């Protein structure tokens, strides 16, 4: 069996999670690492038993290696477009981390590059591989809680140390916390309830006041089939990280997140009717869930399968762009104070 040979562009923590996932996959092989910080790149390479000659500080030199079949791009969002275009032009399959890009124009250019190259182009929307969210989607699709009528997700993550000052790459005026991190929650609800039809949002900045963008945003959304919902994002909150999400249906409710080893289901009409004086809908059913909130193993497996078996990737450029489009509509609503209909057209 010919293994798919990977290069990883970045030696960040998330990049190293992908490196580990590649090494665990019996159809993949890690061949090269690139980071502008040579010391960091060498340390990551040594961790995964790569020799120093397989380490680069210029990603274009990594792309020149003909043996490399695919690359994973885990660099700052502002760099995604150029690196994706260059990688596809070099004949490599590409897995690019979320958010796909910061503008519609960049998303469009990346999609065109992917379609013209004939290579696999996937966006790393990692929440689609989180066991709790996968189980929630499975239960909803099977009709376990009846017809959906309300969905919500939150991205609560204290960035005080992640973005220590305005010189950090995450402090770019184009990269709000809602788009950069909150896109996780937006993509999760898109995956389960469909593309938001209309959004209305409010925001403030009371925590990370040195940032050029807001640090707290709440958006109300209309989804297909009359479903309504909410996305809450705070990157300055004082609490533990969570993506707690709740899905309300006509026959029950699901509470799920990416940091708890169980999913909670409330369901009406259980056979027993009541338990210790409680109605069935008031008794929580706990589904054990594997804790894996950044399941790069599942993501890499999906990508490798698409390449090895010539299948469509599960989250292609158009899916990634739709999540960006919905997120940008929220930011536009914050700016205008008016409802906004996301534009999902890609030219």
N, C-alpha and C positions, 0 to 999 in steps of 0.2 A: 504494500500500500504506500503510495507516494504521499508524504506528509506535506501539508500546506505550511510554507515557511513565512514567518511573520517578522516585521520590524515594528517597533513601538516608538512613536515620536513623543517624547516627554519621559521623564523619570520621576514624576510626581507620585504621590501615594496612590491615586486612582490608576495611573499608568502601571504601577507595580502590581496592582490588583489584576489588571489585564494580563500582565506578564505571567503571573502565577496561574491564571486560568488557561493561558496558552500552554504552559508547561504541563498542566494536568490533563490536557486533551490529547488523546492518543492519535488524533489525526492532524495534529499541529506541532510546530516546532518554532521556538523563539530563536531568531538568528541575529538580530541587531537591535541596538538601543540608541536613541539620540536625545540629547538635551543640551541647551546652550551652556549649562553648568556642567563642565567636564567631570568635576569631582563627584557630583551627584549621579551622573550617568555611569561612571566607572563603578560606583558603589552598587547601583542597581544591577549592572551587568554581572558583577562578582556574586551577588546574591543568587542569581539564576545561572551561574556557572558559564557565563559568556566570556571569552577572552577579550583583552583590551582592544585588539584590532577590529572587533565588532562594535565598537563604540564610536559615536560621531557627535559633533557639536553643530553640524550643518546637515539638516534633513535631506537636502538635495543630493548629498554624497551617499546617504543611505539608499535613496531611490535609484541610484545608479547600479546597485547590486542586482544583477539579473536573476539571481536565485530567489530573491524575495518575491513572494506571490501576493502578499497582503500587508497592509499597514493599519495600525490603530493610532488615531490622532487624539491625544489627550491634552493638547496645548490650550492656552487662553483662547476664549471664544473669538476674539478679534482676528486670530490667525487661521481659523478653520477654513475659510474660503480658499485662500491662496494655497495652503498645504493640501487641501482636498483636490483642487484643480491640478496641481503639480503631480500628485500621487496617481491620479487617474490617467493623466497624460503619459506617465511613465509605465503604464500598463499594470498598475497594482489595484487589487480590490481594496476598498476603504471602509473602515468602521470609524466614524467620527463621533466623538462624545457630544452630548447635549450641552447647551442648546446648539442647534445646527449652525446658527449664525445670529447676528444681531440686527440684520436688516432684511427686508423682503428681497432687495436686489441681490444680496449675497446668496440667499437661499435659491433664487432663480438660477443664478450662475452655476451654483454647485449641482443643481438638478440637471441642467443642460450638460455639464461636464460628465456626469454619471451616465446619462442616456447616450451621449455620443461615444463614450469610451467602450461600452459593452461590458464593463466590469461591474461587480457587485458593489453597491454603495448603500451603506446602512448607517442609521443614526442611533447612537447609544442611549435610548430611553430606558434606563435601568429599572424603573418602577414596574415595567411590564414583566420583569423577571423576579420580582419580590414574591415569595411564597404566599404571604397573606393577601396580597392584592390579586394574585392569580386565582386563589381559592374564592375570593369574593366574586370575581368575574364569573367563575365557573358556576357558583351557586345562583347568581343572578340570571345567567343564560339558561340554566335548567329550570327556571321558574320557581325556585325555592322560596323567594319572598314576594312572588306575584309581580304585579306591574310596577315598575319604578315610577316615583313621582317627585323625589327630591334626592339630590346627591351633594356631598360636600367633601372637600379635602383641604388640608392645611400643610403649609411648609413652615415650621417653626424651628429656626436654627440661629443661634447666637453667633454672629460674625465678628464680634468685637476683636477676637484674636486672629480670625481668618483674614480680616481687612483691618490691620492695625492703624493704617493711615491712608491719606488720599493718594499716596504714591503707588499703592498696590494696583495690579492690573484689573482687579475686580472693581476698582473705583472709577473706571471709565464711564463718562456720562451716558454712553450708549448702552451700558450694561447695568440695568437696574436689578435689584434683588428679585423683583417679580419675574423678570425674564431669565436671569441667570440661574436662580435656584427654584423659584416658584413654577417654572416650566414643568417641573416634575409633577406637581399637583394638577396643572392644566392638562398635561398629557394623560395622566391617569384617568381623569374624568372624561376626556375625549375617547379614550380606549373603551370605557364602560358605557357612557351615555351618548356618545356621538359628538360631532362638532358643534360648539356653541353657536347659536343663531344670532344672539345679541348679548352684549355685556354692558354693565354699568358699574363704575368703580370709584372708590375714594381712597386717598392715601395721606400719610403724614410722615414727618421725620422728626422724631423726638429722642431717638437713641443714638444712632450713628450720625451725629449732626455734621461731621466733617465730610460726609459723602455728598456728591453732587446730585444724587437721586434719593427718592423716598426710601424709608426702611420698613414701612408697614403699609400694606395694601389689602383691601377687601373688595372682592368683585362678586356681584350677583350676575348669574348667567341664565339664559334661556337655552334649552337643548331641544332636539327633535322630540316629537311625540308628546309635547306638553310637559316635559320634565323641566324642573327648575333646579338651580343649584348655587353653590357658593365656593369660592376659593379664597382662603386667607393666607397671607404670606407675611412673616415678620423675620427680619434678619438681625434684629437687635434685642429680641425678647430674652428675658432672664429665666430660662428653664432648660430642661434637657431637649435634645433634638427629637423631633417627631414629625411624622406625616400621617397623623390620625385622620381617617376617612370614614364617612358614614353614608350608608345607602339605604334609603327608605322605600319600601314597596308596599303594595296593597295587602300582603299577607305576612309581612315581617320586616325586620331591620337587621342590617349587618354593620358591625363596627370592626374596622381593621386598621392596622398600622404596620410599620416596618421595624418596630423595635420591641414587640411583644410576642411571646411564644404561643399565642393563641388568637383565634378570630372569634368574635362573639356574635351569635345569631339569636335573635328573638323571633319567634314564629307563632302565629295565631293558629288555633285549630288543631293542636296536637291531640292524639288519640285519648290521652288521659284527661283532657279537659282542664284540670286544675291540679295544683300540687301544693300541699300545705296551705291551702286557702288562697293561693295565687292563681290567677288565670295563666294559661299556657304562654301567652304572649309576654308575660312578666318574668318568666323563668329563662335565664340565659343558658344557651347551649355553647360550650366552648370547644372549638375545633383546634387541636394541637397543630401548630405551624412551625416549620423550621425558621430559625432566626437567620436571615440572610438579606440584609437591606441593601446590599450592593452586590447582587448576584452576577458577577462578571463571568463566572463559570457557565451559567446558563446562557448569557449573552454571547460569549465566544462560541459555545456549542452551536447556537442558532446560526451564527455567521459562518462557521466552518461547514456546517451542513449545507447551507446555501451555495457555498463555493464548490464543495466536493460533489454535490449531487445536482448542481446547476438548477437550484430552485430560487424562487424570488425571496428576497430578504423580508423579514416580518415587519420591520420598521424602515421603510425606504425614505428617500429624500423628500417625497411629497408628504409623507406622514410627519417627518421632522419639520417641514416648512409650515404645515397646518398648525402645529403646536406653537411655532413662532408667531404665526399670523394671529392666532387667538390671544396670545400674550401681548402682542403689540396693540391689539384693539383695546385691551384693558388699560394699557398705558395712555392711549389716546383719550379714553373716557376720563381718566384721572385729570388729564390736561384740559379737556373741554368742559367737563362737568355734564356731559350728555351721554345718552346711550349710544353704543357703536355696534354696527353689524360687521363682524370680521370678514375680511376679503380673502378667500382661499384660492383665488385664481392665481395660477403660476404661468407666466409668459416665457 
